[in-house]
């Protein structure tokens, strides 16, 4: 998978974030920010952009919880 495929998901999620309640929009921004940092090298093992998005968002969640 290439980064440009993930960009479609990022764009949809950004639009959806705007539709969230004000107090939830920060969470949507954190998710899209997380995905924008990803590179082609990190995406090489994925075929499905939604799977990649979910994986990297969950990794960020675990990092924020400091669980390893």
N, C-alpha and C positions, 0 to 999 in steps of 0.2 A: 504494500500500500504506500501511496505517496502523500506528502503533506497536503497537497491541493485537494485531495479527497476529504481530508479531515476539515479543511477550511469550509466546506459546505455545511458540515455539522456545526461548526463554530458560529457561522452566520445565522443558522436557524436558531441556535440556542441564545444568541444575542437578541434576536427579535423576540423570542419567547420571554427573555428576562425583562424586557420593557413592559410586558403584559402582567408581570407579577405585582403583587402588592409592594408598596415602597419598602417596607421593612424586609422583604424577601429578595429584593433586587441585588443587594450586596452579595448574596450567596450565588446567584446566577453569574454575576461578574467574576467571582472567584473561580467558578467552574470554567468559564470561557478563558480567563487569564491562564489557568492551568494548561489548557489545551493549546493555547497560542505559543507556549514555550517549547512544544514538542518538535522534534526534527525528523527528517526522513529516516535517519539511522535508527531512531527509537521506534518507528512505525513499521519497519521492515518485516516483522513477524506477524503482522495483522493483515487480513484481507477485508475485514468489515470495519468501516470507520466508526460505527456505533460501538462495537466491541472495544476498539482502541480508546475511544472517548471514555467509556465506562471504566476501563482498566486504569487509565491515568488519573481520572478523577478519584477513584478509590485509593490509589497509591497516595495522592495528596491528602486525602482524608486520614489515612493511617499515619502519615507523617505528622499531621497536625495533632493527632491523638498521641503521638510519640510511642507507637506500638510496634516494636520489632522483636 
